[in-house]
Amino acid sequence: MADFGSDPSLALAALCAGMSAVVVWATAAWTFGIPTSESHALLAGLAGASVAINGGFGGIDLAQINKVLLGLLFSSAVGFVCGYGTSKATVAAFSGIERDKSEGFFKISQIASSAVMAFMHGAQDTQKFAGVLTLEMLMMGGGRAGEWVFPVCAVIMSLGTALGGGRIIKTVGIDMIKMQTYQGFAADVAGGFCLFLSTVFGFPVSTTHTKTTAVMGVGAAKSLRSVDWSVAGDMAAAWIFTFPGCGILGWLISCIYLRVF
């Protein structure tokens, strides 16, 4: 998607700048409790860094950019549809069961469904950052990276989710929709299924967009009024501005790094 030129040291500086842009963008979004796609932030940051090191857009492969945008639209649309359908199917399947009994079932089942969602998150997003880490090692002359790259990326992503996810959870699970247990189960199943299909076919998508729109679909299945569309609108705006915003950050930080290093 992005050409970093033939000088390994300059390319490494630009690549680090692109990654720094992702950290800045993600931290700003986390501060306001807005879930953003680090996958798209990563690609945008790298694109901005490529523009800086090449002095223009000549190093950008527009065909690959189009794939990114297609993945954004695909993951958002399919996530919403699957969330809506899964919620409707769940309600229909348990319509004849007493609420207390079904509630107990969903409390246990949601542990399994969230684990599946977490696994598919790793199957998608760990690969992207492992690829960048491998590229950095090659630029540093370290040769081919070993299999250790994958568990390292997975563990760090897990720690980030555990330590920094509270504000995002509040935005998605309380502010946008006051979720019930069965809705959480349905959203996990829908999101995990979409990510499974995308991973099997080698189609990189945004886990954030997939899961968040699945939650929207689950809420809409109950009632359109149960979703706070103003919160959803804020999320959509952040998603739209991720690519240009993080791209500009990648370019700006790259210009600084290339001068300093």
C-alpha positions, 0 to 999 in steps of 0.5 A: 500500500505504501512505498518507503523508499530504498534507504533502510534507515529513513524507511525505519524512521518513517515507519516508526513515525507512522506507528507513533501516529496510531498511538496518538490517534488511538489515545485521543479517541480513548480519552473521549471514549470513542471506539476507533479502528486501529487497523485503519489508523495503522494504514493511514499512519503508514500512508502519511509516512510514505507521503513524507518520505517520498515528498508526494503521493507517488508511493501510495497504491490507490488500489490498496487504499480502495480495499481498505475503504471497501473493508470499512463499508463491508464490516460496518454493513455486515456487522449491523445486519448480522447483529440485527438477525442474530438478536431476532433469532435469539429472541425467537428461540427463547420466547417460550422459556422463562426469563429467569432460566434464559437469563442464567443461560446467557450469563454463562453463554456470554463468557463463551461467546465473548471468548470467541469474539476475542479469539477472532479479534486476534485472528484479524488484528494481531496479524496486521501489527505482527506484519509491521513488526516483522517489517521493522526487524527486516529494516534493522537487519535482524533477518526474518522474524520468528513465530514469537512475534504473534504471541507478543502482539497478542499479549500486548493487545490483550493487556491494552484491552484489559487495562484501557477498555473501560471508557469504550465499554461504557460508550458502546454498552451503556451510552449508545445502548443499555445492553441486556445479557441476551443482547451481549450474547447476540452481538458477540455471536454476530461479530465473531461470525463476521470476523470468522468469514473475513479471516477464512477468506483472507479479507482484512476488516475492522474488528471495531466497526464489525463489533460496534455495528453489530451492537447497533444492530442488536439494539435496533432489533429491539427498537430503533429508539433503544439506540442513542443515534447521536452517540452512534453518529459521533462514532461514525464521524470519528471513523470517517476522520480516522483515515485523513486525520491519522494520515496527516499525523503520520505525515507530520510526525514523519517530517519531524522524525526524518529531520531529527534522525 
